[in-house]
């Protein structure tokens, strides 16, 4: 038996041991709750600021933010917001890209006019200049006009190790250079690959190794690598286009953050991981937050990612967005936490429905079969997936199988947004396959006429599959699978186990001699291993990332099988 003294000694020893373990664990993780950086929001001064550019001065630990509408530069230091350059001073119209050269104490400013500033005139549109200010005295060191002619838009700036500036021009296919000592403006690269309608080149940065410029073409989603040594230009291979690419910043040796901003389907910050030579990159995820609203540019300071909330939707599309929020702001996020918690993967599924409404020569109407849409739709949306609809021709998709005694059908039809999507389906040309983690072919007899030979949708499905996504179909929906070929030239279904509306079921409904072909037989002809259950019973096959169901009774289970695959 232990004495009281022995008990106290044991307890004390145990406590010390536990304390040691806890300390070691915290040391090993190198990240504690106490180390988290709280998010900060800085409200800018005045109304109608519509900020665009942002820069960080590491020496004074301060931020500079430019106003697109007012032609003003604001200064943020220790939470205090002041005016650095008043609106309109030095012929400023729209302040766009900013770059703070802490070493040489210079603030580089892109000044442009696209017709959206408060000082815009017909004569000023398309004129641009670079302004260089002293970071400490606020004095204007140099104003460099692009030309006296229109057709330019100074957008963003990057500096090399020697302080030379490289500047994108969104209206001309040019990257400009301004020397660090002589402040002379010259063409660094003039390339037709940068040419296009609307806003072309936007954000620009120099790779951490100092060898290349990286720039994004906003209207096409292309990314380019330009050699600082020989000025050669290559298009960087991406797994998907960048959607409305804007400002960018390197957050690691080969990690680049790029704003997908005004005009993007889902605004946020794309995370790109480059190959060793920067010739290719993978967009791994998008950083999003409710606090990120129509972003334009970004910078990193003391572990925070600062994001400019431009509210450009209110400036350029007031008829849709109404007036702006009263105050304009920038938000600083704990970058590490945002990557851990704010990184989202795409969760969009594309539903394919038929446009065909004639059931052969029977005089009867057909279309997509509603339960084969509504049931998997319910399964997927409840798991957080967003659904888009596409059809071979786009527009309204004819509906069949409307049974309002089915509560899932009724719920679908009572949802105005769901109905609007099937009445205004997208065309194949409007679809970017990289936006989707899965594609699903809904059934209905109409599919037998317009699914098999639609090459555009077949290419979309092939791309989704080869990007690691799921391809699914139910009942007559597998008619869309029969001519899908992969990049190796083989049919998608070749060698895979599939199911579909069976020959026996087609005969049972009296349409074996009406449909253009028997679906089961065609799938077998394409090399598939076809399996089936007795008539009208649920049956689903999962073969790699291909999911197929036999009939309407299988629709819900097809949706569940898709969710299971997409959750891996």
Buried (B, 14 or more C-beta within 10 A) or exposed (E): EEEEEEEEEEEEEEEEEEEEEEEEEBEEEEEEEEEEBEBBEBEBBBEBBBBBBBBBBEEBEBBBBBBBBBBBBBBBEEEEBEBBBEBBBBBBBBBBBBBBBBEBBBBBBBBBBBEBBBBBEEEBBBBBBBBBBEBEEBEBBBBBBBEEEBEBBBBBBBBBEEBBBBBBBBBBBBBBBBEBEEBEBEEBBBBEBBEBEEBBBBBBBBBBEEBBBBBBBBBBBBBBBBBBEEBEBBBBEBEBBBBBBBBBBBBEEBBBBBBBBBBBEEBBBBBBBBEEEBEBBBBEBBBBBEBBBBBBBBBBBEBBBBBBBBBBBBBBEEEEBEEBEEBBBBBBBBBBBBBEEBBEEBBBBBBBBBBBBBBBEEEEEBBBBBBBBBBBBBBBBEBEBBBBBBBBBBEBBBBBBBEEEBEBBBEBBEBEEBEEBBEEBBBBEEBEBBBBBBBBBBBBBBBBBBBBEBEEBBBBBBBBBBEEBBBBBBBBBBBBBBBBBBEEEEBBBBEBBBBBBBBEBBEEEEBEEBBEEBBBEBBBEBEBBBBBBEEBEBBBBBBEBBBBBBBBBBBBBBBBBBBEBBEE
